[in-house]
């Protein structure tokens, strides 16, 4: 692989950041977040994983040595149960709002920064090919306005053998790519459509942030270590741009809700913060209410009704 293009935080300016994203589709910013802020989230996450039996009990939990017998991933029920506990952590949601990160993302998207409220935790067991995240564009899953950006944050030092992200430089300039869906749990771009020499990658450490455009093709490297690879994907956009309301609510019939997520939190600052922003939803609340009554099948009507209930503010 080619080395990732990187910049130290001290050299980062708004014009340089925007130029790098326009031309390359990504930038790796070294030491953007304080290590202690990242390690605090790591301690909370590994506490959950340890209680779930995912880590070896004879090693310090923050070393993340995996219990191979517990290996699982989405959509396994055991994974979903533990993932929900991680998702409910207040520190997990607070990290994307760290002032240093919001300042940099504001330099990219503008003054009215929307932090998407559903960050994604990647809890990756080692040596499990079926759990590797394959090539894709985030826009495929998020919708809305494609002018949004992902910040990928490793919760620990992540050398190549532990499975950090890799990037296809300039791939955002190719536009929306076709994702293969047949017989797949998660749509992906066929790996053989990307030349091996196009990939860029390398070590990414705690405190570093990999920022990339929603159309930039990326994938995880395989985790060949004995440790869990733990990271957070968080998304940012100008709050004045169109947003897919699915990014604010919980789909399906899982029973998830923001009220359940917030139940154990100590502070109120980040609860429903997006309701205070001038969001442009597409489809709008009115369109979703109409679809809840008129969609072509019962499953779709139920899904839209569930969305409408969560968007009632």
C-alpha positions as CSV (number, residue, x, y, z in Angstrom):
1,X,0.0,0.0,0.0
2,X,1.0,3.6,-0.4
3,X,1.4,5.6,2.8
4,X,-1.5,7.7,3.9
5,X,-1.1,11.5,3.3
6,X,-0.9,13.1,6.7
7,X,-0.5,16.4,8.4
8,X,0.3,17.4,12.0
9,X,-2.4,19.3,13.8
10,X,-0.1,22.3,14.1
11,X,0.1,22.7,10.3
12,X,-3.6,22.4,9.7
13,X,-5.5,25.4,8.3
14,X,-9.0,25.7,6.9
15,X,-7.8,26.3,3.3
16,X,-5.3,23.5,3.5
17,X,-7.8,21.0,4.9
18,X,-10.4,21.9,2.2
19,X,-7.8,21.6,-0.5
20,X,-6.6,18.2,0.7
21,X,-10.2,16.8,0.8
22,X,-11.0,18.3,-2.6
23,X,-8.0,16.7,-4.2
24,X,-7.3,13.5,-2.3
25,X,-10.7,12.8,-0.7
26,X,-9.1,12.4,2.8
27,X,-6.5,13.5,5.2
28,X,-4.9,11.9,8.3
29,X,-4.5,14.5,11.0
30,X,-1.9,13.4,13.6
31,X,-2.4,14.0,17.3
32,X,-5.7,16.0,16.8
33,X,-7.3,14.6,19.9
34,X,-5.7,14.3,23.4
35,X,-4.7,10.7,24.1
36,X,-6.3,10.8,27.5
37,X,-9.7,11.8,26.0
38,X,-9.5,8.8,23.6
39,X,-8.2,6.4,26.3
40,X,-11.1,7.4,28.6
41,X,-13.5,6.1,26.0
42,X,-11.4,3.0,25.5
43,X,-11.6,2.2,29.2
44,X,-15.4,2.5,29.1
45,X,-15.7,0.3,26.0
46,X,-13.4,-2.4,27.1
47,X,-15.2,-2.5,30.4
48,X,-18.4,-3.5,28.5
49,X,-16.5,-6.0,26.4
50,X,-14.8,-7.5,29.5
51,X,-18.2,-8.0,31.2
52,X,-19.5,-9.7,28.0
53,X,-16.6,-12.2,28.1
54,X,-15.1,-10.9,24.9
55,X,-11.7,-10.3,26.4
56,X,-9.2,-12.6,28.1
57,X,-9.7,-12.3,31.9
58,X,-6.0,-12.8,32.7
59,X,-4.9,-9.7,30.7
60,X,-5.5,-6.0,31.5
61,X,-8.8,-5.1,29.7
62,X,-7.4,-2.0,27.9
63,X,-4.9,-4.3,26.2
64,X,-7.9,-5.8,24.3
65,X,-6.7,-9.4,24.1
66,X,-9.7,-11.2,22.5
67,X,-11.4,-14.3,23.7
68,X,-11.5,-16.2,20.4
69,X,-14.4,-18.3,21.6
70,X,-16.6,-15.2,21.9
71,X,-15.9,-14.0,18.3
72,X,-19.1,-12.5,16.8
73,X,-20.3,-9.6,14.7
74,X,-23.4,-8.0,13.3
75,X,-26.0,-9.5,12.9
76,X,-25.3,-12.0,15.6
77,X,-27.6,-11.6,18.6
78,X,-24.7,-11.7,21.0
79,X,-23.0,-8.9,19.1
80,X,-26.1,-6.7,19.0
81,X,-26.6,-7.0,22.8
82,X,-23.1,-6.0,23.6
83,X,-23.0,-3.3,20.9
84,X,-26.1,-1.6,22.4
85,X,-24.3,-1.3,25.7
86,X,-21.4,0.3,24.0
87,X,-23.7,2.6,22.0
88,X,-25.4,3.7,25.3
89,X,-22.1,5.0,26.8
90,X,-22.1,8.7,27.4
91,X,-18.4,9.0,26.6
92,X,-18.9,7.2,23.3
93,X,-21.2,10.0,22.2
94,X,-19.2,12.8,23.7
95,X,-16.0,12.1,21.8
96,X,-17.3,13.3,18.4
97,X,-18.2,16.6,20.1
98,X,-14.7,17.2,21.4
99,X,-13.9,20.9,20.9
100,X,-10.7,20.2,18.9
101,X,-12.5,17.8,16.5
102,X,-15.5,20.1,16.1
103,X,-13.2,23.0,15.3
104,X,-11.5,21.1,12.5
105,X,-14.7,19.8,11.1
106,X,-16.1,23.3,11.3
107,X,-13.2,24.5,9.1
108,X,-14.3,21.9,6.6
109,X,-18.1,22.2,6.6
110,X,-18.7,25.7,7.9
111,X,-19.8,27.4,11.1
112,X,-23.1,25.5,11.6
113,X,-21.6,22.0,12.3
114,X,-24.0,19.1,12.6
115,X,-22.5,16.1,14.3
116,X,-24.6,13.1,13.2
117,X,-26.1,11.7,16.5
118,X,-25.5,8.0,15.8
119,X,-21.7,7.3,15.8
120,X,-20.8,3.8,14.8
121,X,-18.5,1.7,17.0
122,X,-16.4,-0.9,15.3
123,X,-15.7,-3.8,17.6
124,X,-13.6,-6.1,15.4
125,X,-12.4,-9.5,16.6
126,X,-9.0,-10.7,15.2
127,X,-8.6,-13.3,12.5
128,X,-12.3,-13.3,11.4
129,X,-12.6,-12.7,7.7
130,X,-16.4,-12.5,7.8
131,X,-16.1,-9.5,10.1
132,X,-13.8,-7.5,7.9
133,X,-15.4,-4.2,6.6
134,X,-15.1,-4.4,2.8
135,X,-14.8,-1.5,0.3
136,X,-17.7,0.9,0.3
137,X,-18.7,4.6,0.3
138,X,-20.4,6.0,3.4
139,X,-22.9,7.8,1.2
140,X,-24.4,4.4,0.3
141,X,-25.6,3.9,3.8
142,X,-26.2,7.5,5.0
143,X,-28.0,9.2,2.0
144,X,-28.9,12.8,2.3
145,X,-26.5,15.4,0.9
146,X,-23.2,13.7,-0.2
147,X,-21.3,16.7,1.1
148,X,-20.7,15.1,4.5
149,X,-17.5,13.8,6.0
150,X,-16.5,10.9,8.3
151,X,-13.9,11.1,11.0
152,X,-12.5,7.7,11.9
153,X,-11.0,7.5,15.3
154,X,-9.0,4.5,16.6
155,X,-9.4,4.1,20.4
156,X,-5.9,2.8,20.7
157,X,-2.7,2.7,18.7
158,X,-3.6,0.7,15.6
159,X,-0.7,-0.7,13.6
160,X,-1.4,-2.2,10.2
161,X,-1.7,-5.8,11.6
162,X,-4.5,-4.7,13.9
163,X,-6.7,-3.6,10.9
164,X,-6.9,0.2,10.5
165,X,-8.8,1.7,7.6
166,X,-7.3,2.0,4.2
167,X,-8.3,4.5,1.5
168,X,-8.5,4.8,-2.2
169,X,-7.1,8.3,-2.8
170,X,-9.1,10.5,-5.2
171,X,-11.9,8.0,-5.4
172,X,-14.5,10.6,-4.3
173,X,-14.0,12.1,-7.8
174,X,-15.5,9.0,-9.4
175,X,-19.0,9.8,-8.0
176,X,-21.5,7.4,-6.5
177,X,-20.3,3.8,-7.1
178,X,-22.4,0.7,-7.6
179,X,-22.4,-1.5,-4.5
180,X,-23.0,-5.2,-4.8
181,X,-26.0,-6.4,-2.7
182,X,-26.8,-9.9,-3.8
183,X,-26.2,-12.5,-1.0
184,X,-24.5,-9.9,1.2
185,X,-25.5,-8.7,4.6
186,X,-23.8,-5.4,3.9
187,X,-23.5,-3.9,0.4
188,X,-20.0,-3.5,-0.8
189,X,-17.9,-2.4,-3.8
190,X,-16.3,-5.5,-5.4
191,X,-12.7,-5.7,-4.3
192,X,-11.5,-6.7,-7.8
193,X,-12.8,-3.5,-9.2
194,X,-10.0,-1.6,-7.3
195,X,-6.4,-1.9,-8.3
196,X,-4.2,-3.0,-5.4
197,X,-1.8,-0.1,-6.0
198,X,-4.6,2.4,-5.5
199,X,-4.9,1.7,-1.8
200,X,-3.2,3.9,0.9
201,X,-2.8,2.8,4.5
202,X,-0.5,2.7,7.5
203,X,-0.4,2.9,11.2
204,X,-3.0,5.1,12.9
205,X,-2.6,5.9,16.6
206,X,-4.8,7.0,19.5
207,X,-5.4,10.7,19.0
208,X,-5.0,10.6,15.2
209,X,-8.1,11.3,13.1
210,X,-8.7,10.1,9.6
211,X,-11.1,12.4,7.8
212,X,-12.6,11.6,4.4
213,X,-15.5,12.5,2.1
214,X,-18.7,10.5,1.9
215,X,-17.8,9.3,-1.6
216,X,-14.2,8.2,-0.8
217,X,-13.9,4.4,-1.1
218,X,-12.4,2.8,2.0
219,X,-12.2,-0.5,3.8
220,X,-10.7,-2.1,6.8
221,X,-7.4,-3.9,6.7
222,X,-7.7,-7.4,8.2
223,X,-7.0,-7.7,11.9
224,X,-4.2,-10.3,12.1
225,X,-3.3,-9.7,15.8
226,X,-4.6,-11.2,19.0
227,X,-6.4,-8.0,20.0
228,X,-9.8,-6.4,19.4
229,X,-9.7,-3.5,17.0
230,X,-11.9,-0.8,18.5
231,X,-12.8,2.5,16.7
232,X,-15.5,5.1,16.2
233,X,-16.9,6.4,12.9
234,X,-18.6,9.8,13.3
235,X,-20.1,12.0,10.6
236,X,-20.2,15.7,10.2
237,X,-22.0,18.1,7.8
238,X,-23.2,21.7,7.4
239,X,-26.5,21.7,9.3
240,X,-28.0,23.7,6.5
241,X,-27.6,20.9,4.0
242,X,-30.2,18.1,3.4
243,X,-30.1,15.3,6.0
244,X,-31.7,11.9,5.7
245,X,-33.9,11.6,8.8
246,X,-33.0,8.0,9.1
247,X,-29.7,9.3,10.6
248,X,-31.6,10.7,13.6
249,X,-33.9,7.7,14.5
250,X,-33.8,4.0,15.1
251,X,-35.2,1.7,12.4
252,X,-36.6,-1.7,12.7
253,X,-38.5,-3.2,15.7
254,X,-35.5,-3.5,18.0
255,X,-37.0,-1.3,20.7
256,X,-34.1,1.0,20.7
257,X,-34.8,4.7,21.6
258,X,-32.9,7.8,22.6
259,X,-34.6,7.7,25.9
260,X,-33.1,4.3,26.6
261,X,-29.7,5.4,25.3
262,X,-29.7,8.5,27.6
263,X,-31.0,6.7,30.7
264,X,-27.7,6.4,32.5
265,X,-26.1,9.7,31.4
266,X,-24.9,12.3,33.9
267,X,-25.3,15.4,31.8
268,X,-28.0,16.7,29.5
269,X,-26.0,18.8,27.1
270,X,-25.8,16.2,24.3
271,X,-29.4,14.9,24.6
272,X,-31.4,15.7,21.5
273,X,-29.0,18.5,20.6
274,X,-29.9,18.2,16.9
275,X,-33.4,19.4,17.7
276,X,-32.0,22.9,18.3
277,X,-30.5,23.1,14.8
278,X,-32.3,24.2,11.6
279,X,-32.3,20.9,9.9
280,X,-33.6,20.3,6.4
281,X,-34.9,16.7,6.3
282,X,-35.4,14.8,3.1
283,X,-37.9,13.2,3.1
284,X,-39.5,15.8,5.4
285,X,-41.6,15.1,8.5
286,X,-44.7,15.7,6.4
287,X,-43.6,13.4,3.6
288,X,-42.8,10.6,6.2
289,X,-46.2,11.0,7.8
290,X,-47.8,10.7,4.4
291,X,-45.8,7.6,3.6
292,X,-46.8,6.1,7.0
293,X,-50.3,6.1,5.7
294,X,-49.8,5.4,2.0
295,X,-46.6,3.3,1.4
296,X,-47.2,0.3,-0.8
297,X,-46.9,-2.4,1.9
298,X,-47.5,-2.8,5.6
299,X,-43.8,-3.2,6.5
300,X,-43.0,0.1,4.8
301,X,-45.9,1.8,6.5
302,X,-44.9,0.5,9.9
303,X,-41.3,1.7,9.3
304,X,-42.4,5.2,8.3
305,X,-44.8,5.4,11.2
306,X,-42.0,4.5,13.6
307,X,-39.8,7.2,12.0
308,X,-42.6,9.8,12.2
309,X,-43.1,9.1,15.9
310,X,-39.4,9.7,16.6
311,X,-39.3,12.9,14.6
312,X,-42.2,14.5,16.4
313,X,-40.7,17.7,17.7
